[in-house]
Amino acid sequence: MAFDYFFLFSTFVVIFCSLVYILAYWEHRSRHKHETITYPGMSIIVPMWNEAETIAHTLESLIDMEEAYHGEMEVIVIDDNSTDSSYSIVEEYTKKYDYIRLFMKAKERHQGKSESLNQGIGLSIYDHVGCVDADSYPDPEALNHVAEDFADPEVGAVTSKLVVRKPRKIVEWFQHIEYIYSNFILIAFDAMDAVYITRGPLSIYKKHIMEEIDGFLPAEMTPTEDMEITFRIRKAGYRICGSRKAKVYTSVMPTWKDLFWQRMRWNRGTLINFWMHRDMFLDNRYGMFSMFIFPTATLMIAMVGFIIIYILYMTALFLGRQGMQLYWIFSSGQYPELSQIVDNVVNSPVLLSVHHLLLFLAVLGTFVMVNGFGFKESRERLSFRYLFYLGLTPFIYNPIMIFFWASALVLQTTKYSVRWR
């Protein structure tokens, strides 16, 4: 009985928060845009470590972006002591394009992404600095769209929408759907001034703010520097925007094992960052982020997890009881009439009641709606494979993500070392 009540509570929380996101998303459509747009100089930093397979494609996309950008742009590649041919590949590009610069990491050992970014900030010549991962490919017009948000002087950072580049494997398709949903969340959070992740594939910052807050924290302090930096930017008094137009394609984890360790880093980083900046919790100086998103973010994850577990448990219990009845029927040879079988199924004590079913349909309808908005924001072509994996996501991928969250909590509690991938 207690589980039933908790299921009702969890469903209410999920639907309520989702409706808030949807209302915020709709409000975002009427937001006033600044008419006067300038195109400041942009320094794009590319942290690189053993990226020989992708770095050339990344640089090609940045070259296209430089040609399309209405302002000045430079590319700074920081090689974190790669052991493959990454350095030599970039070196060839520096001979052809004078705005591409290549530097070796100051320290003679692999230090991590945050130190590469800090070194790049120090080497940059423009007032806006950005990050592009070495396995990501921005849309050519992305910087022009980002400049629109920087027309607001209160904006300290702008991040972009993410889309998976050419998903092929099952695990990549699930991540593709997840990223498309995250684009809806990005726009909804932007409407509430509650964006708390500047995505690594493409985010831009004002240089003087990064210098003011001493840049990114080292990996030993937080494994997710792109989230942690947003807390300190907010504390410095600036807003963080999610661009509705800027888009970047990115590579994702090709195996479930790689995905597991990536999510261990992401999820543990979230726990670390939330705890590190717990002083922002329910502090009205930081608006909707601290008063609503911060308190409900972890709660939503827990509630979704319980709903999934509850439905899986009830389904398994129902199928188990029906299986036992069928086993008894076949073993005894006493075959009931069809009407009796239907009556037993309908009156099964573990079958979901009408109100449970209605709540489940409400959650399912909300799931379809928010993913539909995410698909609209991502501007991708609709395909049968997308719809197929979208239908499987609540029953396969979401339970796996809940397992990853539980694993991250255990590993963080036991202080197990963080792996990059």
Secondary structure as GFF3:
##gff-version 3
##sequence-region A 1 421
A	DSSP	alpha_helix	2	28	.	.	.	ID=ss1
A	DSSP	beta_strand	42	48	.	.	.	ID=ss2
A	DSSP	alpha_helix	55	68	.	.	.	ID=ss3
A	DSSP	beta_strand	73	79	.	.	.	ID=ss4
A	DSSP	alpha_helix	86	96	.	.	.	ID=ss5
A	DSSP	beta_strand	100	104	.	.	.	ID=ss6
A	DSSP	alpha_helix	113	123	.	.	.	ID=ss7
A	DSSP	beta_strand	128	131	.	.	.	ID=ss8
A	DSSP	beta_strand	136	138	.	.	.	ID=ss9
A	DSSP	alpha_helix	142	149	.	.	.	ID=ss10
A	DSSP	beta_strand	155	164	.	.	.	ID=ss11
A	DSSP	alpha_helix	170	191	.	.	.	ID=ss12
A	DSSP	beta_strand	203	206	.	.	.	ID=ss13
A	DSSP	alpha_helix	207	212	.	.	.	ID=ss14
A	DSSP	alpha_helix	225	235	.	.	.	ID=ss15
A	DSSP	beta_strand	239	250	.	.	.	ID=ss16
A	DSSP	alpha_helix	256	276	.	.	.	ID=ss17
A	DSSP	three_ten_helix	278	280	.	.	.	ID=ss18
A	DSSP	three_ten_helix	284	286	.	.	.	ID=ss19
A	DSSP	alpha_helix	287	288	.	.	.	ID=ss20
A	DSSP	pi_helix	289	293	.	.	.	ID=ss21
A	DSSP	alpha_helix	294	332	.	.	.	ID=ss22
A	DSSP	alpha_helix	338	346	.	.	.	ID=ss23
A	DSSP	alpha_helix	354	378	.	.	.	ID=ss24
A	DSSP	alpha_helix	384	392	.	.	.	ID=ss25
A	DSSP	pi_helix	393	397	.	.	.	ID=ss26
A	DSSP	alpha_helix	398	413	.	.	.	ID=ss27
###
